[in-house]
Amino acid sequence: MKKPHIKPLIAALIVMSCIPGSVLAAPLSKHIKVSGTVSDYVTHNPIESVVISTNVLGTSYRATTDNAGRYSLDIRFIRKPALIILVASKKGYLPSVKLISKIQPGRSYTANFSMRDITPPSRPVVTDDGEYLVASGNLHAKWFSEDSQSGIKEYRYSIGTRAGSTDVVRWTSAGANTEITLSNLNLRHGRAYFFNVRAISGVNLPSVAGSSDGIIVNSHIPEITRIIPYNDTTLVVGDGITIEATARDLDNDPIEYQFSMDGQVKQPFSSSNAYSYTVEPSISNTHVLKVEIRDDKNGLASQEVSYRVQSVVIDTTPPPAPSLTTNSQSSSLDSIEAQWSSEDPESGIMEYQYAIGTTPGGTDVLYWTTYGNNTQAYLYGLNLTKGSQYYLPSSRKTAQG
């Protein structure tokens, strides 16, 4: 086997080590330190994650700024460079360049960067108050956008009958506000309206316009035309009643009804326009009924009626026996005259009844007969026997029997 040529290889290595700048040259003992900060040109806020890079005599160096915008580079070299070019770069910003000349090994240099934002704000997200608007003269919207580079200094809005159009309100500054309400607008029933918004960055870069999804004006609000029982009706405790509401809508939109009694919802919104319930006692002797109606386009109306409440008290105490006065003797054989009186403080006297008999309490001559509220009677058409004794018992009925 042929031996390798070791001696020529060793000789070559010796020669290379003597050439300045070769791989085996002396260590890079000369160096400088470069440090500084990076901030936004407009806001002067520190910028994080900016890459500071340079290439010195074929060797690349790079550093990244911290959350305070600071960086530091330790650059080493064999021979002193005439010039060092530093480049600061980050997505969304215009690159910035700094030059360091008259370099002296061992010294520290400061290079501060100010970077310009070249990214517009995000497209604003615009929201209105839903699908339908029931107040035809007012429009309200709010929006959100962001610009992490230079911030947002202004918003501009417009209103149109389609997304992006300005046929109702032309582009107008809203300042830094992210919400606005406009009044006294001439809006038409059944038409949709759109808010459009642009954001302007701190370096005057406009965003793409964002638009709301549109809101439709509904100025035809449903109307309650009748509630039965009517206002100020007297209801009796324990009675079962049915309350019925009648309503109309100019667009013939479907209507839902809700019934509340004394502030409590008794029957939530449904298509039923009637509510049945049993009358309950009330400390104030009144019940307040509220009927609310709504259509399917946010139209809402309500009406209240007040009912008197009457409690039924059962009187179990009969009136006292009537005080009865008649002539002790009478020459007439076909008539009797009598007077009586009684009282009932609980429920009053509803009627009197009388009878005639030949014994106390008897009814063999005339059976119990109603005589209304009269307290005096002239009873004719009788067939009495001369010399006989007759009795006139009477009863009374209270207002509750």
Secondary structure, 3 states (H helix, E strand, C coil): CCCCCHHHHHHHHHHHCCCCCCCCCCCCCEEEEEEEEEEECCCCCECCCCEEEEEECCEEEEEECCCCCEEEEEEEECCCCCEEEEEEECCCEECEEEEEECCCCCCEEECCEEEEECCCCCCCEEECCCCEECCCCCEEEEEECCCCCCCEEEEEEEEECCCCCCCCEEEEEEECCCEEEECCCCCCCCCEEEEEEEEEECCCCECCCEECCCEEECCCCCEEEEEECCCCCEEECCCEEEEEEEEECCCCCCCEEEEEECCEEEEEEECCCEEEEECCCCCCCEEEEEEEEECCCCCEEEEEEEEEEECCCCCCCCCCCCEEEECCCCCCCCEEEEEEECCCCCCCEEEEEEEEECCCCCCCCEEEEECCCCCEEEEECCCCCCCCCCECCEEEEECCC
